[in-house]
């Protein structure tokens, strides 16, 4: 594929994810962690305008002078921005305006790519990977928006959850030893994967299958959400304050569990892996089973011997820098490093993850209470 073809393939995929939406769906922001779909469309376009075209395209004229303020996410180096909680208040620019913005920037990018050097191509590659991360976030956010509409509307029949399937249970043993962890620096990677280093890992066994809905129903029925002994103190506070009684999107109707998915509200499939689980819940479930969650190092060591990629898998590891980690200068250095506090690492990938992002060194990270992403549980004993 040529650089132009790669660029347009990613850009068109973002819009295809949104193609099943009605215009009213593009503006909704039910909670702070969910961004309106139209904001994602604008932000991923702003990234190319700000970090590529403004720097490398001669005489480039910005589409709109206010879009730097509207579509900057968290880049302090890039100037002021709309605070995250106010993204849902942006009735303007309109959805049509944002699609015009995308067309404008795409045309300028295609022209630039015709004679782009390696420095521009490397920056564009980062921008495309950034957009693919937002494609995954779009799947999360669209589900949350529709799944919290009182009518539980379906996204449509052509969706990613059809790939969420159970696996045969079993266990894989890993021997104690010193292992190398981290990316080798070949191909594309994010800076938080670098700093390949050696760690000592004790002997352990890891499940070949993710925890299923059936197993999680048993956890609920046994009083898992009522037994404080299973939870971290902060997790128990979260359960009580939020009134948590089941995974996100689960509803008990006439004594039967139902679950909201992209096809609407349906009877819970007991054989599917349980998804949309917080770290607090994953830890409590593991404690209830008399087991634990893997460290991110254990996960990476054994990753070639288990099937992964349906759900991001919680680990017991805090999100911290690898040895020798350093942030790039300027705004792009804000991409990962400044978030290395109060977050847990998830490994693997999910059914929403874009092609090319499924690396066994990929370090995803979220706060312990979040669960709108496609997250699941794999146990260690």
Secondary structure, 3 states (H helix, E strand, C coil): CCHHHHHHHHHHHHHHHHCCCCHHHHHCCCCCCCCCHHHHHHHHHHHHHHHHHHHHCCCCCCCCCCHHHHHCCCCHHHCCCCCHHHHHHCCCCCHHHHHHHHHHHHHHHHHHHCCCCHHHHHHHHHHHHHHHHHHHHHHHHHHHHHHCCCCCCCCCCCCHHHHCCCCCCCEEEECCEEEEECCCCCCCCCHHHCCCEEEEECCEEEECCCCEHHHHHHHHHCCCCCCHHHCCHHHHHHHHHHCCCCCCCEEEECCEEEEEECCEEEECCCCCECCCCCHHHHHHHHHHCCCEECCHHHHHHHHHHCCCCCCEEEEEEECCCCCCCCCCCCHHHHCCHHHCCCCEEEECCCCCCCCCCCCCCCCEEECCCCCCCCEECCEEC
